[in-house]
Amino acid sequence: MRPPRLRALATAASLLVALLLGVACDAERSAHGNARPATLRFSAIPDQSSTELREKFDRVAAYLERRLGVPVSYQPAADYAASVEMFRHGDVLLAWFGGLTHLQAVDAVPGARAIAQGEEDRAFTTTFVAHRDTGLAKSAEFPREIADFPFAFGAESSTSGRLMPEHYLRRETGLDAQRFFQHALVFSGSHDKTLALVAAGNLKCGAVSSAVYEASVSAGKIDPELVRAIWVTPPFPDYNFTAHPELETRFGAGFTAKLTAALLEMDEPALLAAFPRRRLVAAQNSDFEPLRSIARDLGLLR
């Protein structure tokens, strides 16, 4: 049997340990109770200047944060492939994709789905542009003369900057791009870079999103007499917001519906300028399925 003094010390030690454990548990409960909610991170394909996209999408993030009551953060992507990989791994749970990157994302993440798109995205187009030195002018016929000049697509996974312009080039000429162009054929990486290359005369022709071309002309960034629109493709479905199924787990049942409503009710011109679109409308995966066979034919989708 322990001496009384030792028993007292042991009891005191036990009480101290219990007290410390209780304080630790209380602190842990307090920490959990006051923990910040999970952050909704979203991204977008880098189809324009990264600085410009950051400024625009940070405003969209602030709007969504106000509407949804959770922290929202825009996460830039290095390139189109990186945006899909971020979505695949759950690093972002919402992404502004093009039609092709949307298909790549839903194939990689079962349960992913399109929830909103620009009204214009139901019938999007690509504009073929040419430097005025080429002497080419706008025509209703496909401009076969572009074969004689250095040409730029946008990013390799761009719907309006590569997939659809190459599809229509093949349809109109019977040749793939590598065989059709007699001079340099490059991928600039984005629509604004293609416009800049053509404007500078470094490349004489290119294919860009019609929305980006028109916005660049309206903003005075591009002189339409210098960088001429020479042919516009038939319409096709393109951009959309794609939601990750993990949203429901991370933020609770019904969160995707709340997010969709917030996007569809976005009506501030400064926010819509991020896309740029007049308004957002509902979208679903089936809207983009017509692109699947085209992407497979070009080897851009399995």
Buried (B, 14 or more C-beta within 10 A) or exposed (E): EEEEEEEEEEEEEEEEEEEEEEEEEEEEEEEEEEEEEEBBBBBBBBBBBEEEBEEBBBBBBEBBBEBBEBBBBBBBBEBBBBBBBBBBEBBBBBBBBBBBBBBBBBBEBEEBBBBBBBEBBBEBBBBBBBBBEBEBEEEEEBBEBBBBBBBBBBBBBBBBBBBBBBBBBBEBBEEEBEEBBEEEBBBBBBBBBBBBBBBEEBBBBBBBBBBBBBBBBEEEBBEBEBBBBBBBBEBBBBBBBBBBBEBBEBBEEEBBEBBBBBBBEBEEEEBBEBBBBEBBBEBEBEBBEEBBEBBEEBEBBE
